[in-house]
Each structure stands twice: as C-alpha cells, then as structure tokens.
Amino acid sequence: GAYLLRRGLFMPWELGEVLSRQTIAEGLRRLAPQRLIADAIKPHPRSAHARVAVLEASLYMRNQLLRDTDWASMAHSVEVRVPLVDRILLRRVAEAAAMTRHAWAGIPKAALALSPRQALPDRILDRPKTGFTTPIAQWLQTRGMSVPAAPVPKVPRSAHWSRQWAERLAMV
C-alpha cells in the first residue's frame, strides 16, 4: 500500500473529488492493485529495500520509464538500447557479484563508465548526473494543449502537469 501511495497521482482520499464512487470502485476492481503488487514480488524478497527494488523494476521501470523511452525515442527515430535491464544479463551479473561480493566492495559506480574498450570522453565521464525525464508538458504547450489558465479545483498551479491534466480531464 505504501508503494501505491508513493507512485499514485492522487491520494485515495482525493479520488472522490475527481471521480464518481462507481468509477473508483470499477477502476480498483479492474486494476486490482493489491494483487498486482503481490504478484510482482513473488517470490517474496527478504527486506523492505528488496521489495521496493522489485516493485520499481517490475512496475515503474517496465510500465512507465521503458515505455516512455520507447515511444519518445521512436518518435525521433532514435534507437535506444537498455542492456542493463536485460534479465539474463542481470541474473549473470548478480550471480558473479554474489560469488565475489568482497571483490566488489569499494568499487565506485564510475567503474561501469570506465569499462568500455574504447574509453568514454572526459566530457561524458565528468558531466553532472541527470535524471530521466520526458518533456511532455513542453510538448503539450508547443501544440497549444497546455493546462488551461482557469484554476482546477483542489489542484494548485504548482502541482505537476500530469496531476493538473488528470483533474482537468476528470471534469470533462
């Protein structure tokens, strides 16, 4: 349940402000979020950290980040490969890391960047860390589809664009 609260666009107590009780009940019945999460964490990871990692990989990364990467890259004719999420590669790396656990201690994440046969240029190695985002709000705005200026009840203008859109669409 805590994971759903973290990843949810609206809190459960806010849903009644944007959807009818019937729509909420039907959506929860069809989505079955508790079952979805229970299925995602089988076999049951031992620690809370491991459970969150499995949920992030199986739900958020697979159903959100990888999907967004796929459609955004295809829209611009860019081929994107994400080898570090290949389950076979991860299984082999995990096995090797488990066998040589002490050998991996103290190795910084930069070791991955230093591993290609042809060294990456310093401008890549030394650049600041960046997160993964898709500029959906900007894309909507350039197409004249930004969130209307009229205030949306209960949603501050500072709220994330996706929440403003969700509430706006619920009013239609």
N, C-alpha and C positions, 0 to 999 in steps of 0.2 A: 504494500500500500504506500509506503514512504517513497518508493521509486516512482510510482504513478504521480504522486504529489509533486515531485521534483520535475518530472517531464511534462506535466499537464499544462495546457494553455489556460484553463480556468480551474479554480478550486471547486470541489464538489458543492460547496455551499453557494457558489456563484452561478451554477448552471441554471437554476430556476429563473434567473434574471434574463437569460438569453434564449432559453428553450422551454418548451412545454414539458410538464411532468411525463406525459406519454412519450414524447420524443426521447427524453433522457432514459426512461425505462427501456424502450426498444433499443436504443443505441448501446446501452450497457449489456442488455441481453445478447445482442448480436456480436458485440466485440468480446464479451466475456474476459475482461482484463485480468481478473484473478487467475483464471485458467491459463490465459496466455503467458502470464509470468511464471506460474507453476510449471508449465511445460518447458519454458525457456531455461529453467535452472535445474533440469534433470540431467544427469544425476546431481543431487544436491551438493553444491560447494560447501566446504567446511567453514569458511569465515564469511563475515558480512562483506568484507572487501572483495572477496572472490565472487560472491553473489552479485554485487553491483557490477563488477567487471564483466560477468557473463551476460547480465541484462543489457549493459551498454553495447557489448559486441553483437548480441543476437537481436536486440530490438532497435536501439537508437542508431547504431552504426549501419547495420544492414538495411533497415527500413527507412532511414532518413538520410544519413550522410552519404552512403554509397549511391543511393537512388538520386540524390541531388547532384552528386558529382557526375553521375552518368548522364542525366538529361542536360546539365549545364555544359558539359564537355562536348556532347554530341551536337548541341545547338550551335557550337562554334567550330565544328569539325576538328576537334582535338581528341586524340586517342589518349586515354588515361588508364594507366595500369596501377593496381594497388596490390603488389605482391605480398606485402606484409600482413595481409588479411586472408591469405590463402590458408585454409585449414590444414592441408597436408604439410606445407612449409612450417606453419606454427607448431604442429604436432612434433615434427622432427627437431625444430629448434628447442622446443620445450623439453624434449627428451634429452637432448645434448646438454642443455643448461642444467637440468636436474642431475645429470651424471657428473658434471664438472662445476657444481654450484660454487665452490670456493674459488675456482679459477676465474669466475665472472665477477667476483666481489671487487668493488672499487673501479670497475671499468665504466667510464662515463658514456652517456648516450652518444657523444660525439664519435665514439668508436665506430658506430654504424656509418656515419658520414665519411669516415676515413677508410672504409673497407672496399670501395670500388677499385678495380685495377687501374683505371685512369683517375688520378686524383681530381676531386672537385675543385673548382677555382675558389680562391680566398673570398671573393665577393659572395659566394654561396655559403661557405663554411662560417663566415663571420657576420652574416646578416642577423638582424634581430628575429626572435621567434615570432611567428604569426599564427593565427588561428584559421580555421576553415570557415569561410562564410560564402554565401551566395548573395549577390546584391539585388535580391528580389524587390525590396522596397524601392530602390532606384529604378529598376526596370519598369515597375508599375508606374512610377511617376513620369518617366520619359514617354510612356504611352498614354498619358493623361488619365491614369487609373489610380492615382494616389488616394489615400483615405480622405473623404470629403471633409471640408473645414468645419461642417456642423458637428457639434460635440456629440459623442456617443455616450449615452447614459452609463454611468458607473465605470467608464474606462478613461483614465487620464490621458491627455495628449502625449505624455511622456511614455506611455505603455508601448511595448514592442509592436511593430507594424502588424504582425500576424494576429495579435490579440485584437487590435482595432478592426482589422478586416473581418475576423470571425464574428465579432459582436455586430458589426455593420451588416453582414450577410444574414445574421440571425434576425435582424429587424425587418428584412425584406419579406 
